[in-house]
Amino acid sequence: MTGANLHDECVLICDCDGVLIDSEAVAARVLVAELSARWPGVDVERAVMPRLGLRIERVLEASAHELGRVLSAQDVAAIRRVVEAAAQTAPMFDGVEAALAQIDLPKACASNSYTDYVQAVLARTGLVRFFGPHVFCADTVERPKPAPDVYLAAARAFRVTGAACLVVEDSVTGVTAARAAGMAVLGFVGGGHASEDNVNALRHAGAQDIFDDMSRLPALVNQWLAERAAGVRRAASREGDESWRA
């Protein structure tokens, strides 16, 4: 994208699992149960929990490697189907629908899950009305989170820079991806999987604010918009001063 093709409209981008629906705790329970059934007596939770937010395949691959175990491709595919089926029943977070309705910005959903799954979630919950076709998933880009690809795809669709995007994420994986795309990030910790360690990890990864109640999201978005506008004014003033000196 060249400067001539960009505009200055701001965009709100939301992750799906752990931000729109309370599914990460569901996914964690299923992953732990599935692996425990295959590897009795092994403490699989210690390997799974820090990797929430990664693609399910990556969680399974990395957990197996850490624990010195092996999963077949068939095992991975079967576990992913069970996790996605369970996550489909996860509820929306309280207040998320009202919060999105109050935010007068274009919106996108950017997820590390598969497109079919995310679209089904958005249709089931009715949240699709906020995002429309602007759904960007890991199976439609070259690299999943923590690479920035899915967020860069969203910015390209709206023809904006990363600096014009505000992201809501619940995982270190997602925050890392959004920051790599040059975007500001709010860390949401209202999910059943959240902990004090999670709060600290999100801050360390680059989330500028942490919140656990979706009713706060509109105010946080407005705060970011005001801070961004002030920064734009300061930059314009500096450019004017330098032009005058020249």
C-alpha positions in Angstrom: 0.0 0.0 0.0 1.4 3.4 -0.9 0.6 6.6 0.9 -1.6 7.8 -1.9 -3.8 4.7 -1.5 -4.3 5.0 2.2 -6.8 6.9 4.2 -6.9 7.9 7.9 -10.0 6.1 9.0 -9.5 4.2 12.3 -10.5 0.5 12.6 -11.3 -1.7 15.6 -10.1 -5.3 15.2 -11.2 -8.0 17.6 -9.8 -11.5 18.1 -12.6 -14.2 18.3 -11.8 -16.8 20.9 -11.3 -15.3 24.3 -12.5 -11.8 23.2 -15.9 -12.3 21.6 -16.7 -15.7 23.1 -15.5 -17.3 26.3 -14.0 -20.3 24.5 -10.4 -20.4 25.5 -11.2 -22.1 28.9 -13.4 -24.6 27.0 -10.6 -25.3 24.5 -8.0 -25.7 27.3 -10.2 -28.2 29.2 -10.7 -30.2 26.1 -7.0 -30.2 25.0 -6.0 -31.3 28.5 -8.6 -34.0 28.6 -7.7 -35.3 25.1 -4.0 -35.4 25.8 -4.4 -36.8 29.3 -6.5 -39.7 27.8 -3.6 -40.5 25.4 -0.8 -40.0 27.9 -2.1 -41.1 31.4 -0.1 -39.8 34.3 1.5 -37.0 32.4 1.1 -33.4 33.5 -0.1 -32.0 30.2 -1.6 -28.8 31.6 1.8 -27.2 32.2 2.5 -27.6 28.5 -0.9 -26.6 27.1 -1.8 -23.5 29.2 1.1 -21.2 28.2 0.3 -21.9 24.5 -3.3 -20.8 24.4 -3.9 -18.4 21.5 -1.7 -20.4 19.1 -3.2 -22.5 16.4 -4.5 -25.8 17.9 -2.0 -27.7 15.7 0.8 -25.7 17.1 -0.3 -26.1 20.7 -0.4 -29.9 20.2 2.9 -30.1 18.4 4.8 -27.9 20.9 3.2 -29.6 23.9 4.1 -33.0 22.6 7.6 -31.9 22.0 8.0 -30.4 25.5 6.6 -33.6 27.1 8.7 -36.0 25.0 5.6 -37.5 23.3 4.4 -38.0 19.8 1.0 -37.3 18.1 0.0 -38.6 14.7 -1.6 -36.4 12.1 -4.8 -38.3 12.7 -4.6 -37.5 16.4 -4.1 -33.8 15.8 -7.0 -33.6 13.3 -9.3 -35.5 15.7 -8.4 -33.3 18.7 -8.9 -30.2 16.7 -12.4 -31.3 15.7 -13.3 -32.1 19.3 -12.0 -28.7 20.5 -13.9 -26.7 17.8 -17.1 -28.6 18.4 -16.9 -27.8 22.2 -15.9 -24.2 21.5 -19.0 -23.7 19.3 -21.1 -23.9 22.4 -19.2 -21.2 24.3 -21.2 -18.1 25.2 -20.6 -14.5 24.2 -19.0 -12.4 26.8 -21.4 -10.3 28.8 -21.6 -6.8 27.4 -19.7 -7.5 24.2 -22.7 -6.9 21.9 -23.6 -3.6 23.6 -20.0 -2.5 23.6 -19.6 -3.1 19.9 -22.8 -1.3 19.1 -21.6 1.8 20.9 -18.3 2.0 19.0 -18.7 4.0 15.8 -15.8 2.6 13.9 -15.4 0.0 11.1 -14.7 -3.4 12.6 -12.9 -6.6 11.7 -12.5 -10.0 13.3 -8.9 -11.5 13.1 -8.6 -15.0 14.4 -6.0 -17.8 14.6 -8.8 -20.3 14.0 -10.2 -21.6 10.8 -12.6 -19.4 8.7 -15.5 -21.9 8.8 -15.4 -22.1 12.6 -15.2 -18.3 13.1 -18.0 -17.6 10.6 -20.1 -20.2 12.4 -19.4 -18.5 15.8 -20.3 -15.0 14.4 -23.5 -16.3 12.8 -24.6 -18.2 16.0 -24.0 -15.3 18.3 -25.3 -12.6 15.9 -22.0 -10.7 16.1 -21.6 -11.1 12.3 -23.6 -7.9 12.0 -20.7 -5.9 13.3 -18.0 -7.5 11.1 -19.8 -8.5 7.9 -17.2 -9.8 5.4 -14.3 -8.4 7.3 -13.2 -11.7 8.9 -9.6 -12.7 8.6 -8.4 -16.1 9.7 -5.1 -18.0 9.9 -6.0 -20.4 7.1 -6.3 -17.5 4.7 -2.8 -16.0 5.2 0.7 -17.4 4.9 1.6 -17.4 8.6 -0.7 -17.6 11.7 -0.2 -15.5 14.8 2.2 -14.6 16.4 3.2 -13.5 12.8 1.4 -10.3 11.9 -0.1 -11.6 8.6 -3.8 -11.8 9.7 -3.7 -8.2 11.1 -1.9 -6.9 8.0 -4.6 -8.5 5.9 -7.3 -6.6 7.8 -5.4 -3.3 7.4 -5.1 -3.8 3.7 -8.8 -4.6 3.4 -9.6 -1.2 4.9 -6.7 0.6 3.2 -5.3 1.9 6.4 -1.9 1.7 8.2 -1.3 -0.4 11.2 -1.2 2.8 13.3 -4.8 3.4 12.4 -5.9 0.1 14.0 -6.8 -0.7 17.6 -6.8 -4.4 18.4 -8.5 -6.3 21.3 -6.6 -9.5 22.2 -6.6 -12.0 25.1 -3.3 -13.9 24.4 0.4 -13.1 24.3 0.4 -14.8 20.8 -2.3 -12.3 19.6 -0.7 -9.2 21.2 2.6 -10.1 19.7 1.1 -10.4 16.2 -0.8 -7.1 16.5 2.2 -5.2 17.8 4.3 -6.7 14.9 1.7 -5.2 12.6 2.3 -1.7 14.1 -1.1 -1.7 15.9 -2.1 -0.6 19.4 -3.5 -3.4 21.5 -6.0 -3.6 24.4 -5.6 -6.8 26.5 -8.9 -8.4 27.6 -8.7 -10.7 30.6 -12.4 -11.4 31.3 -12.2 -15.0 30.1 -12.4 -18.1 32.2 -8.7 -18.9 31.3 -7.4 -15.5 32.5 -5.1 -15.3 35.5 -2.7 -12.7 37.2 0.1 -14.3 35.2 -1.9 -13.6 32.0 -2.3 -10.0 32.9 1.4 -9.5 33.4 2.3 -11.4 30.3 -0.1 -9.3 28.2 1.5 -6.1 29.5 5.0 -7.4 28.8 4.0 -8.4 25.3 2.9 -4.8 24.6 -0.8 -4.4 25.5 -1.3 -0.7 26.4 -4.3 -1.2 28.7 -5.7 -4.3 30.3 -9.5 -4.7 31.1 -11.8 -7.5 32.3 -15.2 -6.0 31.6 -16.5 -5.4 28.1 -18.6 -2.4 29.2 -15.3 -0.5 29.5 -14.3 -1.1 25.9 -16.1 2.0 24.4 -14.4 4.3 26.8 -11.0 2.7 26.1 -11.6 3.1 22.4 -12.5 6.7 22.8 -9.4 7.3 24.9 -7.2 5.7 22.2 -8.9 7.9 19.5 -8.3 11.0 21.6 -4.6 10.2 22.2 -4.1 9.3 18.5 -5.7 12.6 17.4 -3.5 14.5 19.8 -0.4 12.7 18.5 -1.4 13.6 14.9 -1.8 17.2 15.9 1.6 17.3 17.5 3.3 15.7 14.5 1.6 18.2 12.2 2.8 21.1 14.4 6.4 19.8 14.3 6.2 19.5 10.6 5.0 23.1 10.3 7.8 24.3 12.5 10.4 22.5 10.5 8.9 23.9 7.2 9.0 27.4 8.6 12.6 27.1 9.6 13.5 25.7 6.2 
